[in-house]
Amino acid sequence: MAHAIRFHRTGGPEVLEWESVEVGAPGPGEIRIRHEAVGLNFADTYFRTGMYPARLPAGMGVEAAGVIEAVGSEVTGFQEGDRVTYTGSPLGAYSTERVMPAEHLIALPDEIPFDTAAAMTMRGLTTSYLLRRIHPLEAGDTVLLHAAAGGVGLIFCQWAKHLGINVIGTVSSDAKAEVARSHGCGEVIVYTRENVAERVRELTDGAGVPVVYDSIGESTYRSSLDSLARRGLLVAFGTASGPIPPISAMDLAVKGSLFVTRPALADYIADPAERTELANELFGHVAAGRIEIEINQRYKLDEAEQAHRDLEAGISVGSSVFSV
């Protein structure tokens, strides 16, 4: 019997339940996958709390890696035994196995372990579109990145350094500052004791940065706007502290004709060809050792409640995975 984490009501981590589930045969366009590792992402908490709506009862999680056990009709490009990873699929990744649409799958090279894939597919593809699609960055540019010691942050810092892009990162503690620096972050601001916008101005001779990457949201967006150079871009790609309130168009004008975008990964990997291109670039860097994926927290799948508590308490560093 397969098992899965499910929730029947929205709320805190205590609503997550470990249940026995039946997994049938795949239908047209579907595959059955046996998971080897499952990713833990802050976005998972948005579904659990109801910030992102889901029809209840629901499964949990959108990222995992494993082996195809069965292939339904009308599926092309995949066969039984293939190693695959995915992100952005329908909820249900917190499971030992599942049936899901084949369209979400990404072929996983042999050089990439399953736990590495589960730890980086969402974060790596997010970093990929942030650095390669959002804004035409060039070597020598300086950007501000919040949560520089987080899962996306550590991948971002390494990739940016490879591209010659200077990163000013924000973190909550000296310990996390050291982690960020060791992964390529050039300057680190400990936001619990430093004024972020003032420090950014000091580091950029008053000019500010052309782009701010903000996954925190409500508690950081003002400092993000105040850190931007004239005609700068705020990339608000997450809401860890809560949603960003409405931003006045006049405020954007007064602060320097600024731009704001609220991107979602789904819109940057919706096209299979673009998704493959972004994934291949990511896999290439990881396989060559240019980007190291460190898994700093490991949980059993039935420990999802504790994993969510740790995630929301801010004690996690880098990537976390569930072992199946």
Contacts in CASP RR format, 6 or more apart in sequence:
PFRMAT RR
TARGET T0000
AUTHOR 0000-0000-0000
METHOD contacts of the structure
MODEL  1
MAHAIRFHRTGGPEVLEWESVEVGAPGPGEIRIRHEAVGLNFADTYFRTG
MYPARLPAGMGVEAAGVIEAVGSEVTGFQEGDRVTYTGSPLGAYSTERVM
PAEHLIALPDEIPFDTAAAMTMRGLTTSYLLRRIHPLEAGDTVLLHAAAG
GVGLIFCQWAKHLGINVIGTVSSDAKAEVARSHGCGEVIVYTRENVAERV
RELTDGAGVPVVYDSIGESTYRSSLDSLARRGLLVAFGTASGPIPPISAM
DLAVKGSLFVTRPALADYIADPAERTELANELFGHVAAGRIEIEINQRYK
LDEAEQAHRDLEAGISVGSSVFSV
1 20 0 8 1.000
1 21 0 8 1.000
1 22 0 8 1.000
2 20 0 8 1.000
2 21 0 8 1.000
2 22 0 8 1.000
2 23 0 8 1.000
2 95 0 8 1.000
2 96 0 8 1.000
2 97 0 8 1.000
2 98 0 8 1.000
3 18 0 8 1.000
3 19 0 8 1.000
3 20 0 8 1.000
3 21 0 8 1.000
3 95 0 8 1.000
3 96 0 8 1.000
3 301 0 8 1.000
3 302 0 8 1.000
4 18 0 8 1.000
4 19 0 8 1.000
4 21 0 8 1.000
4 59 0 8 1.000
4 60 0 8 1.000
4 92 0 8 1.000
4 94 0 8 1.000
4 95 0 8 1.000
4 96 0 8 1.000
4 98 0 8 1.000
5 16 0 8 1.000
5 17 0 8 1.000
5 18 0 8 1.000
5 19 0 8 1.000
5 59 0 8 1.000
5 60 0 8 1.000
5 94 0 8 1.000
5 95 0 8 1.000
5 301 0 8 1.000
5 302 0 8 1.000
5 304 0 8 1.000
6 16 0 8 1.000
6 17 0 8 1.000
6 19 0 8 1.000
6 21 0 8 1.000
6 57 0 8 1.000
6 58 0 8 1.000
6 59 0 8 1.000
6 60 0 8 1.000
7 15 0 8 1.000
7 16 0 8 1.000
7 17 0 8 1.000
7 48 0 8 1.000
7 56 0 8 1.000
7 57 0 8 1.000
7 58 0 8 1.000
7 59 0 8 1.000
7 60 0 8 1.000
8 15 0 8 1.000
8 17 0 8 1.000
8 56 0 8 1.000
8 57 0 8 1.000
9 15 0 8 1.000
9 56 0 8 1.000
10 48 0 8 1.000
10 49 0 8 1.000
10 50 0 8 1.000
10 56 0 8 1.000
11 48 0 8 1.000
11 49 0 8 1.000
11 50 0 8 1.000
12 48 0 8 1.000
12 49 0 8 1.000
12 308 0 8 1.000
13 48 0 8 1.000
13 304 0 8 1.000
13 305 0 8 1.000
13 306 0 8 1.000
13 308 0 8 1.000
13 309 0 8 1.000
13 312 0 8 1.000
14 305 0 8 1.000
15 48 0 8 1.000
16 48 0 8 1.000
16 60 0 8 1.000
16 304 0 8 1.000
16 305 0 8 1.000
16 308 0 8 1.000
18 301 0 8 1.000
18 302 0 8 1.000
18 304 0 8 1.000
21 95 0 8 1.000
23 32 0 8 1.000
23 97 0 8 1.000
23 98 0 8 1.000
23 99 0 8 1.000
24 32 0 8 1.000
24 99 0 8 1.000
25 32 0 8 1.000
25 70 0 8 1.000
25 72 0 8 1.000
25 99 0 8 1.000
26 32 0 8 1.000
26 70 0 8 1.000
26 71 0 8 1.000
26 72 0 8 1.000
26 75 0 8 1.000
26 99 0 8 1.000
27 72 0 8 1.000
27 73 0 8 1.000
27 99 0 8 1.000
28 72 0 8 1.000
28 73 0 8 1.000
28 74 0 8 1.000
29 72 0 8 1.000
29 73 0 8 1.000
29 74 0 8 1.000
29 75 0 8 1.000
29 101 0 8 1.000
29 102 0 8 1.000
29 103 0 8 1.000
30 72 0 8 1.000
30 75 0 8 1.000
30 99 0 8 1.000
30 100 0 8 1.000
30 101 0 8 1.000
30 102 0 8 1.000
31 68 0 8 1.000
31 69 0 8 1.000
31 70 0 8 1.000
31 71 0 8 1.000
31 72 0 8 1.000
31 75 0 8 1.000
31 78 0 8 1.000
31 99 0 8 1.000
31 100 0 8 1.000
31 102 0 8 1.000
31 105 0 8 1.000
32 68 0 8 1.000
32 69 0 8 1.000
32 70 0 8 1.000
32 97 0 8 1.000
32 98 0 8 1.000
32 99 0 8 1.000
33 64 0 8 1.000
33 66 0 8 1.000
33 67 0 8 1.000
33 68 0 8 1.000
33 69 0 8 1.000
33 84 0 8 1.000
33 97 0 8 1.000
33 98 0 8 1.000
33 99 0 8 1.000
33 100 0 8 1.000
33 105 0 8 1.000
34 66 0 8 1.000
34 67 0 8 1.000
34 69 0 8 1.000
34 96 0 8 1.000
34 97 0 8 1.000
35 64 0 8 1.000
35 65 0 8 1.000
35 66 0 8 1.000
35 93 0 8 1.000
35 95 0 8 1.000
35 96 0 8 1.000
35 97 0 8 1.000
35 98 0 8 1.000
35 324 0 8 1.000
36 65 0 8 1.000
36 66 0 8 1.000
36 67 0 8 1.000
36 114 0 8 1.000
36 115 0 8 1.000
36 118 0 8 1.000
36 324 0 8 1.000
37 64 0 8 1.000
37 65 0 8 1.000
37 66 0 8 1.000
37 114 0 8 1.000
37 115 0 8 1.000
37 117 0 8 1.000
37 118 0 8 1.000
37 119 0 8 1.000
37 321 0 8 1.000
37 322 0 8 1.000
37 323 0 8 1.000
37 324 0 8 1.000
38 61 0 8 1.000
38 63 0 8 1.000
38 64 0 8 1.000
38 93 0 8 1.000
38 94 0 8 1.000
38 95 0 8 1.000
38 118 0 8 1.000
38 301 0 8 1.000
38 321 0 8 1.000
38 322 0 8 1.000
38 324 0 8 1.000
39 61 0 8 1.000
39 63 0 8 1.000
39 64 0 8 1.000
39 93 0 8 1.000
39 118 0 8 1.000
39 119 0 8 1.000
39 121 0 8 1.000
39 122 0 8 1.000
39 319 0 8 1.000
39 320 0 8 1.000
39 321 0 8 1.000
39 322 0 8 1.000
40 297 0 8 1.000
40 299 0 8 1.000
40 307 0 8 1.000
40 311 0 8 1.000
40 320 0 8 1.000
40 321 0 8 1.000
40 322 0 8 1.000
41 61 0 8 1.000
41 62 0 8 1.000
41 63 0 8 1.000
41 122 0 8 1.000
41 123 0 8 1.000
42 215 0 8 1.000
42 240 0 8 1.000
42 311 0 8 1.000
43 52 0 8 1.000
43 62 0 8 1.000
43 122 0 8 1.000
44 60 0 8 1.000
44 61 0 8 1.000
44 62 0 8 1.000
44 308 0 8 1.000
44 311 0 8 1.000
45 51 0 8 1.000
45 308 0 8 1.000
45 311 0 8 1.000
45 312 0 8 1.000
46 52 0 8 1.000
46 239 0 8 1.000
47 54 0 8 1.000
47 58 0 8 1.000
47 60 0 8 1.000
47 61 0 8 1.000
47 91 0 8 1.000
48 60 0 8 1.000
48 308 0 8 1.000
51 239 0 8 1.000
51 243 0 8 1.000
54 91 0 8 1.000
58 91 0 8 1.000
58 92 0 8 1.000
59 91 0 8 1.000
59 92 0 8 1.000
59 94 0 8 1.000
59 95 0 8 1.000
60 91 0 8 1.000
60 92 0 8 1.000
60 93 0 8 1.000
60 94 0 8 1.000
60 304 0 8 1.000
61 91 0 8 1.000
61 92 0 8 1.000
61 93 0 8 1.000
61 94 0 8 1.000
62 87 0 8 1.000
62 88 0 8 1.000
62 89 0 8 1.000
62 90 0 8 1.000
62 91 0 8 1.000
62 92 0 8 1.000
62 93 0 8 1.000
62 122 0 8 1.000
63 85 0 8 1.000
63 86 0 8 1.000
63 87 0 8 1.000
63 88 0 8 1.000
63 93 0 8 1.000
63 118 0 8 1.000
63 121 0 8 1.000
63 122 0 8 1.000
64 85 0 8 1.000
64 86 0 8 1.000
64 93 0 8 1.000
64 95 0 8 1.000
64 118 0 8 1.000
65 83 0 8 1.000
65 84 0 8 1.000
65 85 0 8 1.000
65 86 0 8 1.000
65 108 0 8 1.000
65 114 0 8 1.000
65 115 0 8 1.000
65 117 0 8 1.000
65 118 0 8 1.000
65 121 0 8 1.000
66 83 0 8 1.000
66 84 0 8 1.000
66 85 0 8 1.000
66 108 0 8 1.000
66 114 0 8 1.000
66 117 0 8 1.000
67 81 0 8 1.000
67 82 0 8 1.000
67 83 0 8 1.000
67 84 0 8 1.000
68 78 0 8 1.000
68 79 0 8 1.000
68 80 0 8 1.000
68 81 0 8 1.000
68 82 0 8 1.000
68 84 0 8 1.000
68 105 0 8 1.000
69 80 0 8 1.000
69 81 0 8 1.000
69 97 0 8 1.000
70 80 0 8 1.000
71 78 0 8 1.000
71 79 0 8 1.000
71 80 0 8 1.000
71 102 0 8 1.000
72 102 0 8 1.000
75 102 0 8 1.000
78 84 0 8 1.000
78 102 0 8 1.000
78 105 0 8 1.000
78 107 0 8 1.000
82 107 0 8 1.000
83 107 0 8 1.000
83 108 0 8 1.000
83 109 0 8 1.000
83 110 0 8 1.000
83 114 0 8 1.000
84 105 0 8 1.000
84 106 0 8 1.000
84 107 0 8 1.000
84 108 0 8 1.000
85 105 0 8 1.000
85 106 0 8 1.000
85 108 0 8 1.000
85 112 0 8 1.000
85 114 0 8 1.000
85 117 0 8 1.000
85 118 0 8 1.000
85 121 0 8 1.000
86 93 0 8 1.000
86 100 0 8 1.000
86 104 0 8 1.000
86 105 0 8 1.000
86 106 0 8 1.000
86 121 0 8 1.000
87 104 0 8 1.000
87 121 0 8 1.000
87 122 0 8 1.000
87 125 0 8 1.000
87 265 0 8 1.000
87 269 0 8 1.000
88 104 0 8 1.000
88 122 0 8 1.000
88 265 0 8 1.000
88 266 0 8 1.000
88 269 0 8 1.000
89 100 0 8 1.000
89 101 0 8 1.000
89 104 0 8 1.000
90 100 0 8 1.000
90 101 0 8 1.000
92 98 0 8 1.000
92 100 0 8 1.000
94 301 0 8 1.000
94 304 0 8 1.000
94 322 0 8 1.000
95 301 0 8 1.000
96 301 0 8 1.000
96 324 0 8 1.000
103 272 0 8 1.000
106 121 0 8 1.000
106 275 0 8 1.000
106 276 0 8 1.000
106 279 0 8 1.000
108 114 0 8 1.000
108 117 0 8 1.000
108 283 0 8 1.000
109 283 0 8 1.000
109 287 0 8 1.000
111 283 0 8 1.000
111 287 0 8 1.000
112 283 0 8 1.000
112 286 0 8 1.000
112 287 0 8 1.000
115 295 0 8 1.000
115 298 0 8 1.000
115 321 0 8 1.000
115 323 0 8 1.000
116 286 0 8 1.000
116 293 0 8 1.000
116 295 0 8 1.000
118 321 0 8 1.000
118 322 0 8 1.000
119 293 0 8 1.000
119 295 0 8 1.000
119 319 0 8 1.000
119 320 0 8 1.000
119 321 0 8 1.000
120 155 0 8 1.000
120 282 0 8 1.000
120 286 0 8 1.000
120 293 0 8 1.000
120 319 0 8 1.000
121 279 0 8 1.000
122 265 0 8 1.000
123 151 0 8 1.000
123 152 0 8 1.000
123 153 0 8 1.000
123 155 0 8 1.000
123 319 0 8 1.000
124 152 0 8 1.000
124 155 0 8 1.000
124 282 0 8 1.000
125 265 0 8 1.000
125 268 0 8 1.000
125 269 0 8 1.000
125 275 0 8 1.000
125 278 0 8 1.000
125 279 0 8 1.000
125 282 0 8 1.000
126 152 0 8 1.000
126 237 0 8 1.000
126 265 0 8 1.000
127 152 0 8 1.000
127 153 0 8 1.000
127 155 0 8 1.000
127 156 0 8 1.000
127 159 0 8 1.000
127 282 0 8 1.000
128 159 0 8 1.000
128 278 0 8 1.000
128 279 0 8 1.000
128 281 0 8 1.000
128 282 0 8 1.000
129 263 0 8 1.000
129 265 0 8 1.000
129 268 0 8 1.000
129 269 0 8 1.000
129 278 0 8 1.000
130 152 0 8 1.000
130 156 0 8 1.000
130 213 0 8 1.000
130 235 0 8 1.000
130 237 0 8 1.000
130 263 0 8 1.000
131 137 0 8 1.000
131 156 0 8 1.000
131 159 0 8 1.000
131 160 0 8 1.000
131 163 0 8 1.000
131 165 0 8 1.000
132 278 0 8 1.000
132 281 0 8 1.000
133 268 0 8 1.000
133 278 0 8 1.000
134 211 0 8 1.000
134 233 0 8 1.000
134 235 0 8 1.000
134 261 0 8 1.000
134 263 0 8 1.000
135 210 0 8 1.000
135 211 0 8 1.000
135 233 0 8 1.000
135 235 0 8 1.000
137 143 0 8 1.000
137 163 0 8 1.000
137 165 0 8 1.000
137 211 0 8 1.000
138 165 0 8 1.000
139 163 0 8 1.000
139 164 0 8 1.000
139 165 0 8 1.000
140 164 0 8 1.000
140 165 0 8 1.000
140 166 0 8 1.000
141 165 0 8 1.000
141 166 0 8 1.000
141 210 0 8 1.000
141 211 0 8 1.000
142 165 0 8 1.000
142 166 0 8 1.000
142 167 0 8 1.000
142 168 0 8 1.000
142 203 0 8 1.000
142 204 0 8 1.000
142 209 0 8 1.000
142 210 0 8 1.000
143 160 0 8 1.000
143 165 0 8 1.000
143 166 0 8 1.000
143 167 0 8 1.000
143 168 0 8 1.000
143 209 0 8 1.000
143 210 0 8 1.000
143 211 0 8 1.000
143 212 0 8 1.000
143 213 0 8 1.000
144 167 0 8 1.000
144 168 0 8 1.000
144 169 0 8 1.000
144 170 0 8 1.000
144 196 0 8 1.000
144 200 0 8 1.000
144 209 0 8 1.000
144 211 0 8 1.000
144 212 0 8 1.000
144 213 0 8 1.000
144 224 0 8 1.000
144 227 0 8 1.000
145 153 0 8 1.000
145 156 0 8 1.000
145 157 0 8 1.000
145 160 0 8 1.000
145 167 0 8 1.000
145 168 0 8 1.000
145 169 0 8 1.000
145 170 0 8 1.000
145 185 0 8 1.000
145 212 0 8 1.000
145 213 0 8 1.000
146 169 0 8 1.000
146 170 0 8 1.000
146 212 0 8 1.000
146 213 0 8 1.000
146 214 0 8 1.000
146 215 0 8 1.000
146 216 0 8 1.000
146 220 0 8 1.000
146 224 0 8 1.000
147 153 0 8 1.000
147 170 0 8 1.000
147 171 0 8 1.000
147 215 0 8 1.000
147 216 0 8 1.000
147 240 0 8 1.000
148 154 0 8 1.000
148 156 0 8 1.000
148 157 0 8 1.000
148 167 0 8 1.000
148 169 0 8 1.000
148 170 0 8 1.000
148 171 0 8 1.000
148 176 0 8 1.000
148 180 0 8 1.000
148 185 0 8 1.000
148 188 0 8 1.000
149 171 0 8 1.000
149 176 0 8 1.000
149 177 0 8 1.000
149 179 0 8 1.000
149 180 0 8 1.000
149 317 0 8 1.000
149 318 0 8 1.000
150 316 0 8 1.000
150 317 0 8 1.000
150 318 0 8 1.000
151 318 0 8 1.000
151 319 0 8 1.000
152 215 0 8 1.000
153 180 0 8 1.000
153 183 0 8 1.000
153 318 0 8 1.000
154 179 0 8 1.000
154 180 0 8 1.000
154 183 0 8 1.000
154 294 0 8 1.000
154 318 0 8 1.000
154 319 0 8 1.000
155 291 0 8 1.000
155 293 0 8 1.000
156 167 0 8 1.000
156 213 0 8 1.000
157 167 0 8 1.000
157 169 0 8 1.000
157 180 0 8 1.000
157 183 0 8 1.000
157 184 0 8 1.000
157 185 0 8 1.000
157 186 0 8 1.000
158 183 0 8 1.000
158 184 0 8 1.000
158 290 0 8 1.000
158 291 0 8 1.000
158 292 0 8 1.000
159 285 0 8 1.000
159 290 0 8 1.000
159 291 0 8 1.000
160 166 0 8 1.000
160 167 0 8 1.000
160 184 0 8 1.000
161 167 0 8 1.000
161 184 0 8 1.000
161 186 0 8 1.000
162 285 0 8 1.000
162 290 0 8 1.000
162 291 0 8 1.000
166 186 0 8 1.000
166 187 0 8 1.000
167 184 0 8 1.000
167 185 0 8 1.000
167 186 0 8 1.000
167 187 0 8 1.000
168 185 0 8 1.000
168 186 0 8 1.000
168 187 0 8 1.000
168 188 0 8 1.000
168 189 0 8 1.000
168 200 0 8 1.000
168 203 0 8 1.000
168 209 0 8 1.000
169 180 0 8 1.000
169 185 0 8 1.000
169 186 0 8 1.000
169 187 0 8 1.000
169 188 0 8 1.000
169 189 0 8 1.000
170 188 0 8 1.000
170 189 0 8 1.000
170 190 0 8 1.000
170 191 0 8 1.000
170 196 0 8 1.000
170 220 0 8 1.000
171 177 0 8 1.000
171 179 0 8 1.000
171 180 0 8 1.000
171 188 0 8 1.000
171 189 0 8 1.000
171 190 0 8 1.000
171 191 0 8 1.000
172 190 0 8 1.000
172 191 0 8 1.000
172 192 0 8 1.000
172 314 0 8 1.000
173 190 0 8 1.000
173 192 0 8 1.000
174 190 0 8 1.000
176 317 0 8 1.000
177 188 0 8 1.000
177 190 0 8 1.000
179 317 0 8 1.000
179 318 0 8 1.000
180 188 0 8 1.000
181 188 0 8 1.000
183 292 0 8 1.000
187 203 0 8 1.000
189 196 0 8 1.000
189 199 0 8 1.000
189 200 0 8 1.000
191 220 0 8 1.000
191 223 0 8 1.000
195 223 0 8 1.000
196 220 0 8 1.000
196 223 0 8 1.000
196 227 0 8 1.000
197 223 0 8 1.000
197 226 0 8 1.000
197 227 0 8 1.000
200 208 0 8 1.000
200 209 0 8 1.000
200 227 0 8 1.000
201 207 0 8 1.000
201 208 0 8 1.000
201 227 0 8 1.000
204 229 0 8 1.000
207 229 0 8 1.000
208 227 0 8 1.000
208 228 0 8 1.000
208 229 0 8 1.000
209 227 0 8 1.000
209 228 0 8 1.000
209 229 0 8 1.000
209 232 0 8 1.000
210 228 0 8 1.000
210 229 0 8 1.000
210 232 0 8 1.000
210 233 0 8 1.000
211 228 0 8 1.000
211 232 0 8 1.000
211 233 0 8 1.000
211 234 0 8 1.000
211 235 0 8 1.000
212 224 0 8 1.000
212 225 0 8 1.000
212 227 0 8 1.000
212 228 0 8 1.000
212 233 0 8 1.000
212 234 0 8 1.000
212 235 0 8 1.000
213 235 0 8 1.000
213 237 0 8 1.000
214 220 0 8 1.000
214 221 0 8 1.000
214 224 0 8 1.000
214 234 0 8 1.000
214 235 0 8 1.000
214 236 0 8 1.000
214 237 0 8 1.000
214 238 0 8 1.000
215 237 0 8 1.000
215 238 0 8 1.000
215 239 0 8 1.000
215 240 0 8 1.000
216 238 0 8 1.000
216 239 0 8 1.000
216 240 0 8 1.000
216 241 0 8 1.000
217 236 0 8 1.000
217 238 0 8 1.000
217 239 0 8 1.000
217 240 0 8 1.000
217 241 0 8 1.000
217 242 0 8 1.000
217 243 0 8 1.000
217 244 0 8 1.000
218 239 0 8 1.000
218 241 0 8 1.000
218 242 0 8 1.000
218 243 0 8 1.000
218 244 0 8 1.000
218 245 0 8 1.000
219 241 0 8 1.000
219 242 0 8 1.000
220 241 0 8 1.000
221 234 0 8 1.000
221 236 0 8 1.000
221 244 0 8 1.000
221 245 0 8 1.000
221 247 0 8 1.000
224 234 0 8 1.000
224 236 0 8 1.000
225 234 0 8 1.000
225 247 0 8 1.000
225 251 0 8 1.000
225 252 0 8 1.000
225 255 0 8 1.000
225 258 0 8 1.000
226 255 0 8 1.000
228 234 0 8 1.000
228 255 0 8 1.000
228 256 0 8 1.000
228 258 0 8 1.000
230 256 0 8 1.000
230 257 0 8 1.000
231 256 0 8 1.000
231 257 0 8 1.000
231 258 0 8 1.000
231 259 0 8 1.000
232 256 0 8 1.000
232 258 0 8 1.000
232 259 0 8 1.000
233 258 0 8 1.000
233 259 0 8 1.000
233 260 0 8 1.000
233 261 0 8 1.000
234 258 0 8 1.000
234 259 0 8 1.000
234 260 0 8 1.000
234 261 0 8 1.000
235 261 0 8 1.000
235 263 0 8 1.000
236 244 0 8 1.000
236 260 0 8 1.000
236 261 0 8 1.000
236 262 0 8 1.000
237 262 0 8 1.000
237 263 0 8 1.000
237 264 0 8 1.000
244 262 0 8 1.000
247 260 0 8 1.000
252 258 0 8 1.000
252 259 0 8 1.000
252 260 0 8 1.000
268 274 0 8 1.000
268 278 0 8 1.000
269 275 0 8 1.000
269 278 0 8 1.000
282 291 0 8 1.000
284 290 0 8 1.000
285 291 0 8 1.000
286 292 0 8 1.000
286 293 0 8 1.000
293 319 0 8 1.000
294 318 0 8 1.000
294 319 0 8 1.000
295 319 0 8 1.000
295 320 0 8 1.000
295 321 0 8 1.000
296 316 0 8 1.000
296 317 0 8 1.000
296 318 0 8 1.000
296 319 0 8 1.000
296 320 0 8 1.000
297 307 0 8 1.000
297 310 0 8 1.000
297 316 0 8 1.000
297 317 0 8 1.000
297 318 0 8 1.000
297 319 0 8 1.000
297 320 0 8 1.000
297 321 0 8 1.000
298 320 0 8 1.000
298 321 0 8 1.000
298 322 0 8 1.000
298 323 0 8 1.000
299 306 0 8 1.000
299 307 0 8 1.000
299 320 0 8 1.000
299 321 0 8 1.000
299 322 0 8 1.000
299 323 0 8 1.000
300 322 0 8 1.000
300 323 0 8 1.000
301 322 0 8 1.000
301 323 0 8 1.000
301 324 0 8 1.000
303 322 0 8 1.000
304 322 0 8 1.000
307 320 0 8 1.000
307 322 0 8 1.000
310 316 0 8 1.000
310 320 0 8 1.000
311 320 0 8 1.000
END
